[in-house]
Structures are given as C-alpha cells and as structure tokens.
Amino acid sequence: MAKLEPMMGTILAQLQTRRAELEDVVGDLLRERDSIDAALAAGNGTPVPPAARQRARRRRPGPRPGAPRAPRGQNRERILTVTAEQARTVAEIAQLTGIKPTVVATTVSNLTRRGVLRREAGGYRSTPAPRPSRRGRRGDARRPRGDRR
C-alpha cells in the first residue's frame, strides 16, 4: 500500500492538471459560442436558443425537395438492358446508366434475389428466362378479390 500512495498522488496531480487545461478549452469554446449568438442577435434582434442549435444538428439529410425521381420501373429496365449484353459490376452499371451507385446496388440486390439477375465472374448479368409477372409471383393459392367470406 505504501508503494501505491506516491503513484496515486502523481496520478491525481496529472488529472487535476488535465482538468484545468480542459476547462480552459471549454471556456474558450463557450465564450466563442456566446459571441456568435450575440452577433446573430445583433443582426435580427433574436438570439439563437440552445434547443434550436440542437435541432439543427440532429437533422438527417433526406431527399432534396424537388429532386427528380425516375418513373417506377425505369431504373430496373435500364439495368436489365445494360446487363443483357454482358456481365457488369455495380460501378459499371452506374456509370453506363447514369443511376447513382447506391440505387444500382439496391436494385441489383433485389433483382438477384428475385432471380432476374445472376452473379457471374465479371459482375451481374440478366437471366435469359422471362421475368415473372406480378400476379404470377403470388401463386394460384389466393382467392380472387371478389370472393370474400
């Protein structure tokens, strides 16, 4: 226990020194924030409340308002057209079609799972079999819509 006391005293002194350093840095940051708030308040007469600062940081980027979207099924058709010629990687498909790589990756994944595309050595390629229709995927076990019990 006698050996630990000098070490603990040294550690305690180091922690106190570090805490003082951090308080200086935090104090500088708080003063800078206050001066920015004062400048903003001078510009339009109202300070920025702390809750508004937090809300602004929490916003997640979403689709841009007014950003054009491809019509339903258009990306799928463009991907199938490009992959019919030869096997291509996601990056190649994105470059040739002009579709974002993330959209291509998601669409390719879905088409591969459904059996419309297959994975080959050079990337993905359209399967030669015709694609099933929407009704054909659900099977014949369903009752017709008008037959409700």
Backbone as JSON Lines, residues from 0, in Angstrom:
{"i":0,"aa":"M","n":[0.82,-1.18,0.0],"ca":[0.0,0.0,0.0],"c":[0.87,1.25,0.0]}
{"i":1,"aa":"A","n":[2.02,1.15,0.64],"ca":[2.92,2.3,0.71],"c":[3.45,2.67,-0.66]}
{"i":2,"aa":"K","n":[3.63,1.67,-1.52],"ca":[4.13,1.95,-2.87],"c":[3.07,2.64,-3.73]}
{"i":3,"aa":"L","n":[1.82,2.38,-3.47],"ca":[0.75,2.93,-4.28],"c":[0.46,4.4,-3.98]}
{"i":4,"aa":"E","n":[0.69,4.82,-2.76],"ca":[0.36,6.2,-2.38],"c":[1.11,7.25,-3.2]}
{"i":5,"aa":"P","n":[2.42,7.11,-3.44],"ca":[3.08,8.12,-4.28],"c":[2.56,8.09,-5.72]}
{"i":6,"aa":"M","n":[2.27,6.88,-6.22],"ca":[1.76,6.79,-7.59],"c":[0.38,7.42,-7.7]}
{"i":7,"aa":"M","n":[-0.46,7.19,-6.71],"ca":[-1.8,7.76,-6.72],"c":[-1.74,9.28,-6.62]}
{"i":8,"aa":"G","n":[-0.81,9.78,-5.83],"ca":[-0.64,11.23,-5.73],"c":[-0.21,11.82,-7.06]}
{"i":9,"aa":"T","n":[0.68,11.14,-7.77],"ca":[1.13,11.6,-9.09],"c":[-0.02,11.59,-10.09]}
{"i":10,"aa":"I","n":[-0.78,10.5,-10.07],"ca":[-1.91,10.39,-10.99],"c":[-2.94,11.46,-10.7]}
{"i":11,"aa":"L","n":[-3.23,11.7,-9.44],"ca":[-4.19,12.72,-9.04],"c":[-3.74,14.1,-9.51]}
{"i":12,"aa":"A","n":[-2.47,14.39,-9.36],"ca":[-1.94,15.69,-9.8],"c":[-2.06,15.83,-11.32]}
{"i":13,"aa":"Q","n":[-1.78,14.74,-12.06],"ca":[-1.9,14.78,-13.52],"c":[-3.35,15.01,-13.95]}
{"i":14,"aa":"L","n":[-4.27,14.33,-13.27],"ca":[-5.69,14.5,-13.59],"c":[-6.16,15.92,-13.32]}
{"i":15,"aa":"Q","n":[-5.72,16.51,-12.21],"ca":[-6.1,17.88,-11.89],"c":[-5.55,18.86,-12.92]}
{"i":16,"aa":"T","n":[-4.31,18.63,-13.36],"ca":[-3.71,19.49,-14.38],"c":[-4.49,19.39,-15.69]}
{"i":17,"aa":"R","n":[-4.82,18.17,-16.08],"ca":[-5.56,17.96,-17.33],"c":[-6.95,18.58,-17.26]}
{"i":18,"aa":"R","n":[-7.59,18.48,-16.1],"ca":[-8.91,19.07,-15.93],"c":[-8.84,20.59,-16.1]}
{"i":19,"aa":"A","n":[-7.82,21.21,-15.54],"ca":[-7.66,22.66,-15.67],"c":[-7.47,23.05,-17.14]}
{"i":20,"aa":"E","n":[-6.68,22.25,-17.87],"ca":[-6.46,22.51,-19.3],"c":[-7.77,22.42,-20.06]}
{"i":21,"aa":"L","n":[-8.54,21.38,-19.78],"ca":[-9.81,21.18,-20.48],"c":[-10.81,22.28,-20.15]}
{"i":22,"aa":"E","n":[-10.82,22.73,-18.91],"ca":[-11.73,23.82,-18.53],"c":[-11.4,25.09,-19.3]}
{"i":23,"aa":"D","n":[-10.1,25.33,-19.55],"ca":[-9.71,26.49,-20.35],"c":[-10.24,26.37,-21.78]}
{"i":24,"aa":"V","n":[-10.09,25.18,-22.36],"ca":[-10.55,24.97,-23.73],"c":[-12.06,25.1,-23.81]}
{"i":25,"aa":"V","n":[-12.77,24.46,-22.9],"ca":[-14.23,24.54,-22.9],"c":[-14.68,25.97,-22.67]}
{"i":26,"aa":"G","n":[-14.01,26.66,-21.78],"ca":[-14.36,28.06,-21.53],"c":[-14.2,28.9,-22.78]}
{"i":27,"aa":"D","n":[-13.11,28.66,-23.54],"ca":[-12.9,29.38,-24.79],"c":[-14.04,29.09,-25.78]}
{"i":28,"aa":"L","n":[-14.42,27.84,-25.87],"ca":[-15.49,27.47,-26.79],"c":[-16.82,28.1,-26.37]}
{"i":29,"aa":"L","n":[-17.1,28.09,-25.1],"ca":[-18.35,28.7,-24.63],"c":[-18.37,30.2,-24.9]}
{"i":30,"aa":"R","n":[-17.24,30.85,-24.68],"ca":[-17.17,32.29,-24.97],"c":[-17.36,32.55,-26.47]}
{"i":31,"aa":"E","n":[-16.78,31.71,-27.3],"ca":[-16.93,31.88,-28.75],"c":[-18.4,31.69,-29.15]}
{"i":32,"aa":"R","n":[-19.06,30.67,-28.58],"ca":[-20.47,30.46,-28.87],"c":[-21.3,31.67,-28.46]}
{"i":33,"aa":"D","n":[-21.0,32.22,-27.3],"ca":[-21.74,33.39,-26.83],"c":[-21.54,34.59,-27.74]}
{"i":34,"aa":"S","n":[-20.32,34.75,-28.24],"ca":[-20.07,35.88,-29.14],"c":[-20.79,35.69,-30.47]}
{"i":35,"aa":"I","n":[-20.87,34.45,-30.94],"ca":[-21.61,34.17,-32.19],"c":[-23.09,34.45,-31.97]}
{"i":36,"aa":"D","n":[-23.62,34.01,-30.83],"ca":[-25.03,34.28,-30.52],"c":[-25.3,35.77,-30.45]}
{"i":37,"aa":"A","n":[-24.36,36.51,-29.86],"ca":[-24.53,37.96,-29.76],"c":[-24.52,38.59,-31.15]}
{"i":38,"aa":"A","n":[-23.65,38.12,-32.03],"ca":[-23.59,38.66,-33.39],"c":[-24.87,38.35,-34.15]}
{"i":39,"aa":"L","n":[-25.38,37.15,-33.97],"ca":[-26.64,36.78,-34.63],"c":[-27.79,37.61,-34.08]}
{"i":40,"aa":"A","n":[-27.79,37.82,-32.78],"ca":[-28.85,38.61,-32.16],"c":[-28.81,40.04,-32.65]}
{"i":41,"aa":"A","n":[-27.61,40.57,-32.86],"ca":[-27.48,41.95,-33.35],"c":[-27.99,42.07,-34.77]}
{"i":42,"aa":"G","n":[-27.89,40.97,-35.54],"ca":[-28.33,41.0,-36.92],"c":[-29.83,41.02,-37.08]}
{"i":43,"aa":"N","n":[-30.56,40.22,-36.31],"ca":[-32.02,40.18,-36.48],"c":[-32.77,40.4,-35.18]}
{"i":44,"aa":"G","n":[-32.08,40.66,-34.1],"ca":[-32.74,41.02,-32.86],"c":[-33.12,39.86,-31.97]}
{"i":45,"aa":"T","n":[-32.89,38.61,-32.4],"ca":[-33.24,37.48,-31.54],"c":[-32.06,36.53,-31.42]}
{"i":46,"aa":"P","n":[-31.73,36.11,-30.2],"ca":[-30.64,35.16,-30.04],"c":[-31.09,33.76,-30.48]}
{"i":47,"aa":"V","n":[-30.12,32.92,-30.76],"ca":[-30.42,31.55,-31.15],"c":[-30.58,30.73,-29.88]}
{"i":48,"aa":"P","n":[-31.78,30.18,-29.63],"ca":[-31.95,29.39,-28.41],"c":[-31.18,28.08,-28.5]}
{"i":49,"aa":"P","n":[-30.72,27.56,-27.36],"ca":[-29.94,26.32,-27.37],"c":[-30.7,25.15,-28.01]}
{"i":50,"aa":"A","n":[-32.01,25.07,-27.81],"ca":[-32.78,23.96,-28.39],"c":[-32.72,24.02,-29.91]}
{"i":51,"aa":"A","n":[-32.72,25.21,-30.49],"ca":[-32.66,25.32,-31.95],"c":[-31.31,24.84,-32.47]}
{"i":52,"aa":"R","n":[-30.25,25.1,-31.71],"ca":[-28.93,24.61,-32.12],"c":[-28.92,23.09,-32.14]}
{"i":53,"aa":"Q","n":[-29.53,22.48,-31.13],"ca":[-29.55,21.02,-31.07],"c":[-30.4,20.44,-32.2]}
{"i":54,"aa":"R","n":[-31.55,21.05,-32.47],"ca":[-32.4,20.54,-33.55],"c":[-31.67,20.6,-34.88]}
{"i":55,"aa":"A","n":[-30.93,21.67,-35.1],"ca":[-30.24,21.82,-36.37],"c":[-29.18,20.72,-36.54]}
{"i":56,"aa":"R","n":[-28.56,20.3,-35.48],"ca":[-27.54,19.26,-35.57],"c":[-28.14,17.88,-35.8]}
{"i":57,"aa":"R","n":[-29.37,17.67,-35.33],"ca":[-29.98,16.35,-35.4],"c":[-30.62,16.05,-36.74]}
{"i":58,"aa":"R","n":[-30.83,17.04,-37.56],"ca":[-31.5,16.79,-38.84],"c":[-30.68,15.85,-39.69]}
{"i":59,"aa":"R","n":[-31.38,14.9,-40.28],"ca":[-30.72,13.96,-41.17],"c":[-30.95,14.41,-42.6]}
{"i":60,"aa":"P","n":[-29.96,14.22,-43.43],"ca":[-30.17,14.6,-44.82],"c":[-31.19,13.66,-45.46]}
{"i":61,"aa":"G","n":[-32.09,14.2,-46.19],"ca":[-33.1,13.41,-46.87],"c":[-33.12,13.77,-48.33]}
{"i":62,"aa":"P","n":[-34.12,13.31,-49.03],"ca":[-34.19,13.68,-50.43],"c":[-34.39,15.19,-50.57]}
{"i":63,"aa":"R","n":[-33.7,15.75,-51.51],"ca":[-33.83,17.19,-51.73],"c":[-35.24,17.5,-52.21]}
{"i":64,"aa":"P","n":[-35.82,18.58,-51.71],"ca":[-37.14,18.95,-52.21],"c":[-37.05,19.26,-53.7]}
{"i":65,"aa":"G","n":[-37.94,18.68,-54.45],"ca":[-37.96,18.93,-55.88],"c":[-36.96,18.11,-56.66]}
{"i":66,"aa":"A","n":[-36.24,17.19,-56.01],"ca":[-35.28,16.35,-56.73],"c":[-36.06,15.38,-57.62]}
{"i":67,"aa":"P","n":[-35.69,15.28,-58.89],"ca":[-36.44,14.4,-59.79],"c":[-36.21,12.93,-59.46]}
{"i":68,"aa":"R","n":[-37.26,12.16,-59.58],"ca":[-37.18,10.72,-59.37],"c":[-37.47,10.03,-60.69]}
{"i":69,"aa":"A","n":[-36.87,8.87,-60.87],"ca":[-37.13,8.1,-62.07],"c":[-38.54,7.51,-61.98]}
{"i":70,"aa":"P","n":[-39.25,7.43,-63.1],"ca":[-40.56,6.79,-63.08],"c":[-40.43,5.33,-62.63]}
{"i":71,"aa":"R","n":[-41.49,4.82,-62.06],"ca":[-41.48,3.47,-61.5],"c":[-41.03,2.44,-62.55]}
{"i":72,"aa":"G","n":[-40.01,1.67,-62.2],"ca":[-39.52,0.6,-63.07],"c":[-38.48,1.03,-64.09]}
{"i":73,"aa":"Q","n":[-38.25,2.33,-64.24],"ca":[-37.31,2.78,-65.26],"c":[-35.88,2.37,-64.93]}
{"i":74,"aa":"N","n":[-35.47,2.52,-63.68],"ca":[-34.1,2.11,-63.3],"c":[-33.92,0.62,-63.53]}
{"i":75,"aa":"R","n":[-34.92,-0.17,-63.15],"ca":[-34.84,-1.62,-63.33],"c":[-34.64,-1.95,-64.81]}
{"i":76,"aa":"E","n":[-35.42,-1.33,-65.68],"ca":[-35.32,-1.62,-67.11],"c":[-33.96,-1.2,-67.67]}
{"i":77,"aa":"R","n":[-33.46,-0.06,-67.24],"ca":[-32.15,0.38,-67.72],"c":[-31.04,-0.57,-67.27]}
{"i":78,"aa":"I","n":[-31.15,-1.06,-66.04],"ca":[-30.15,-2.01,-65.52],"c":[-30.23,-3.31,-66.29]}
{"i":79,"aa":"L","n":[-31.44,-3.8,-66.55],"ca":[-31.59,-5.06,-67.29],"c":[-31.09,-4.93,-68.73]}
{"i":80,"aa":"T","n":[-31.29,-3.77,-69.33],"ca":[-30.8,-3.55,-70.69],"c":[-29.28,-3.61,-70.74]}
{"i":81,"aa":"V","n":[-28.62,-2.97,-69.79],"ca":[-27.15,-2.93,-69.77],"c":[-26.57,-4.3,-69.44]}
{"i":82,"aa":"T","n":[-27.22,-5.05,-68.55],"ca":[-26.67,-6.35,-68.15],"c":[-27.06,-7.46,-69.12]}
{"i":83,"aa":"A","n":[-27.91,-7.19,-70.1],"ca":[-28.26,-8.21,-71.09],"c":[-27.09,-8.46,-72.04]}
{"i":84,"aa":"E","n":[-26.3,-7.42,-72.3],"ca":[-25.18,-7.53,-73.24],"c":[-24.05,-8.39,-72.67]}
{"i":85,"aa":"Q","n":[-23.65,-8.09,-71.46],"ca":[-22.56,-8.81,-70.79],"c":[-22.63,-8.56,-69.3]}
{"i":86,"aa":"A","n":[-21.9,-9.37,-68.54],"ca":[-21.87,-9.2,-67.08],"c":[-21.17,-7.9,-66.75]}
{"i":87,"aa":"R","n":[-21.75,-7.15,-65.82],"ca":[-21.17,-5.87,-65.44],"c":[-21.21,-5.71,-63.92]}
{"i":88,"aa":"T","n":[-20.25,-4.94,-63.4],"ca":[-20.22,-4.65,-61.97],"c":[-21.2,-3.52,-61.67]}
{"i":89,"aa":"V","n":[-21.46,-3.31,-60.4],"ca":[-22.37,-2.23,-59.98],"c":[-21.82,-0.89,-60.44]}
{"i":90,"aa":"A","n":[-20.52,-0.7,-60.31],"ca":[-19.91,0.58,-60.72],"c":[-20.07,0.8,-62.23]}
{"i":91,"aa":"E","n":[-19.87,-0.26,-63.02],"ca":[-20.04,-0.13,-64.47],"c":[-21.49,0.19,-64.83]}
{"i":92,"aa":"I","n":[-22.41,-0.5,-64.17],"ca":[-23.83,-0.25,-64.44],"c":[-24.18,1.2,-64.11]}
{"i":93,"aa":"A","n":[-23.69,1.67,-62.97],"ca":[-23.97,3.05,-62.57],"c":[-23.4,4.04,-63.58]}
{"i":94,"aa":"Q","n":[-22.2,3.79,-64.05],"ca":[-21.57,4.7,-64.99],"c":[-22.29,4.7,-66.34]}
{"i":95,"aa":"L","n":[-22.68,3.52,-66.81],"ca":[-23.34,3.42,-68.12],"c":[-24.77,3.96,-68.11]}
{"i":96,"aa":"T","n":[-25.46,3.79,-67.0],"ca":[-26.87,4.21,-66.95],"c":[-27.06,5.61,-66.4]}
{"i":97,"aa":"G","n":[-26.07,6.11,-65.64],"ca":[-26.22,7.42,-65.02],"c":[-27.03,7.37,-63.73]}
{"i":98,"aa":"I","n":[-27.29,6.17,-63.22],"ca":[-28.03,6.0,-61.97],"c":[-27.02,6.0,-60.83]}
{"i":99,"aa":"K","n":[-27.4,6.55,-59.67],"ca":[-26.49,6.57,-58.53],"c":[-26.08,5.15,-58.14]}
{"i":100,"aa":"P","n":[-24.81,4.96,-57.76],"ca":[-24.34,3.62,-57.4],"c":[-25.13,2.97,-56.26]}
{"i":101,"aa":"T","n":[-25.59,3.76,-55.3],"ca":[-26.36,3.17,-54.2],"c":[-27.7,2.64,-54.69]}
{"i":102,"aa":"V","n":[-28.32,3.35,-55.63],"ca":[-29.59,2.9,-56.19],"c":[-29.36,1.64,-57.02]}
{"i":103,"aa":"V","n":[-28.27,1.63,-57.79],"ca":[-27.95,0.45,-58.6],"c":[-27.72,-0.76,-57.7]}
{"i":104,"aa":"A","n":[-26.95,-0.58,-56.62],"ca":[-26.64,-1.69,-55.73],"c":[-27.91,-2.27,-55.11]}
{"i":105,"aa":"T","n":[-28.83,-1.41,-54.68],"ca":[-30.07,-1.87,-54.08],"c":[-30.93,-2.6,-55.12]}
{"i":106,"aa":"T","n":[-31.05,-2.04,-56.3],"ca":[-31.87,-2.64,-57.34],"c":[-31.28,-3.97,-57.78]}
{"i":107,"aa":"V","n":[-29.96,-4.02,-57.96],"ca":[-29.29,-5.27,-58.37],"c":[-29.5,-6.34,-57.3]}
{"i":108,"aa":"S","n":[-29.39,-5.96,-56.04],"ca":[-29.61,-6.91,-54.95],"c":[-31.02,-7.49,-55.0]}
{"i":109,"aa":"N","n":[-32.0,-6.63,-55.2],"ca":[-33.39,-7.08,-55.27],"c":[-33.62,-7.97,-56.5]}
{"i":110,"aa":"L","n":[-33.06,-7.58,-57.64],"ca":[-33.25,-8.37,-58.86],"c":[-32.54,-9.72,-58.75]}
{"i":111,"aa":"T","n":[-31.4,-9.76,-58.09],"ca":[-30.68,-11.03,-57.9],"c":[-31.47,-11.94,-56.99]}
{"i":112,"aa":"R","n":[-32.03,-11.38,-55.93],"ca":[-32.83,-12.19,-55.0],"c":[-34.05,-12.77,-55.7]}
{"i":113,"aa":"R","n":[-34.65,-12.01,-56.62],"ca":[-35.83,-12.49,-57.33],"c":[-35.49,-13.39,-58.51]}
{"i":114,"aa":"G","n":[-34.2,-13.53,-58.81],"ca":[-33.79,-14.42,-59.89],"c":[-33.78,-13.78,-61.26]}
{"i":115,"aa":"V","n":[-33.92,-12.47,-61.33],"ca":[-33.92,-11.78,-62.61],"c":[-32.49,-11.54,-63.09]}
{"i":116,"aa":"L","n":[-31.57,-11.33,-62.16],"ca":[-30.14,-11.22,-62.46],"c":[-29.41,-12.39,-61.8]}
{"i":117,"aa":"R","n":[-28.26,-12.72,-62.34],"ca":[-27.42,-13.74,-61.69],"c":[-26.01,-13.21,-61.58]}
{"i":118,"aa":"R","n":[-25.31,-13.65,-60.56],"ca":[-23.93,-13.23,-60.31],"c":[-23.01,-14.08,-61.16]}
{"i":119,"aa":"E","n":[-22.12,-13.43,-61.89],"ca":[-21.1,-14.13,-62.68],"c":[-19.74,-13.58,-62.3]}
{"i":120,"aa":"A","n":[-18.71,-14.13,-62.91],"ca":[-17.34,-13.73,-62.57],"c":[-17.11,-12.24,-62.82]}
{"i":121,"aa":"G","n":[-17.67,-11.69,-63.87],"ca":[-17.42,-10.29,-64.2],"c":[-18.44,-9.33,-63.63]}
{"i":122,"aa":"G","n":[-19.36,-9.8,-62.83],"ca":[-20.37,-8.93,-62.26],"c":[-21.74,-9.58,-62.29]}
{"i":123,"aa":"Y","n":[-22.74,-8.84,-62.75],"ca":[-24.12,-9.32,-62.8],"c":[-24.59,-9.35,-64.24]}
{"i":124,"aa":"R","n":[-25.43,-10.36,-64.55],"ca":[-25.95,-10.49,-65.9],"c":[-27.42,-10.88,-65.84]}
{"i":125,"aa":"S","n":[-28.19,-10.37,-66.79],"ca":[-29.61,-10.72,-66.85],"c":[-29.77,-12.2,-67.13]}
{"i":126,"aa":"T","n":[-30.77,-12.81,-66.51],"ca":[-31.05,-14.22,-66.79],"c":[-31.82,-14.31,-68.09]}
{"i":127,"aa":"P","n":[-31.61,-15.37,-68.86],"ca":[-32.3,-15.47,-70.14],"c":[-33.79,-15.76,-69.99]}
{"i":128,"aa":"A","n":[-34.21,-16.32,-68.85],"ca":[-35.62,-16.65,-68.65],"c":[-36.44,-15.38,-68.54]}
{"i":129,"aa":"P","n":[-37.68,-15.4,-69.03],"ca":[-38.53,-14.21,-68.9],"c":[-38.85,-13.94,-67.45]}
{"i":130,"aa":"R","n":[-39.03,-12.67,-67.14],"ca":[-39.35,-12.28,-65.77],"c":[-40.79,-12.64,-65.47]}
{"i":131,"aa":"P","n":[-41.07,-13.11,-64.26],"ca":[-42.46,-13.43,-63.91],"c":[-43.27,-12.16,-63.75]}
{"i":132,"aa":"S","n":[-44.57,-12.27,-64.06],"ca":[-45.44,-11.11,-63.88],"c":[-45.72,-10.93,-62.4]}
{"i":133,"aa":"R","n":[-46.3,-9.81,-62.06],"ca":[-46.59,-9.54,-60.65],"c":[-47.59,-10.55,-60.09]}
{"i":134,"aa":"R","n":[-48.58,-10.91,-60.87],"ca":[-49.59,-11.86,-60.4],"c":[-49.0,-13.25,-60.26]}
{"i":135,"aa":"G","n":[-48.1,-13.6,-61.14],"ca":[-47.52,-14.94,-61.12],"c":[-46.67,-15.2,-59.9]}
{"i":136,"aa":"R","n":[-46.12,-14.17,-59.3],"ca":[-45.26,-14.36,-58.13],"c":[-46.04,-14.78,-56.91]}
{"i":137,"aa":"R","n":[-47.28,-14.37,-56.82],"ca":[-48.05,-14.63,-55.61],"c":[-48.61,-16.04,-55.59]}
{"i":138,"aa":"G","n":[-48.68,-16.68,-56.71],"ca":[-49.17,-18.05,-56.74],"c":[-50.67,-18.1,-56.97]}
{"i":139,"aa":"D","n":[-51.17,-19.31,-57.2],"ca":[-52.58,-19.51,-57.5],"c":[-53.41,-19.78,-56.25]}
{"i":140,"aa":"A","n":[-52.78,-19.85,-55.09],"ca":[-53.48,-20.22,-53.86],"c":[-54.41,-19.11,-53.37]}
{"i":141,"aa":"R","n":[-54.25,-17.92,-53.86],"ca":[-55.1,-16.82,-53.4],"c":[-56.47,-16.88,-54.03]}
{"i":142,"aa":"R","n":[-57.46,-16.47,-53.25],"ca":[-58.81,-16.37,-53.78],"c":[-58.9,-15.11,-54.63]}
{"i":143,"aa":"P","n":[-59.76,-15.1,-55.61],"ca":[-59.98,-13.86,-56.37],"c":[-60.5,-12.77,-55.45]}
{"i":144,"aa":"R","n":[-60.27,-11.54,-55.81],"ca":[-60.64,-10.41,-54.95],"c":[-62.13,-10.39,-54.63]}
{"i":145,"aa":"G","n":[-62.97,-10.74,-55.55],"ca":[-64.4,-10.65,-55.33],"c":[-64.93,-11.73,-54.4]}
{"i":146,"aa":"D","n":[-64.17,-12.79,-54.17],"ca":[-64.62,-13.92,-53.35],"c":[-64.23,-13.7,-51.91]}
{"i":147,"aa":"R","n":[-65.0,-12.91,-51.2],"ca":[-64.71,-12.64,-49.78],"c":[-65.67,-13.45,-48.92]}
{"i":148,"aa":"R","n":[-65.2,-13.97,-47.84],"ca":[-66.07,-14.73,-46.94],"c":[-66.38,-13.96,-45.72]}
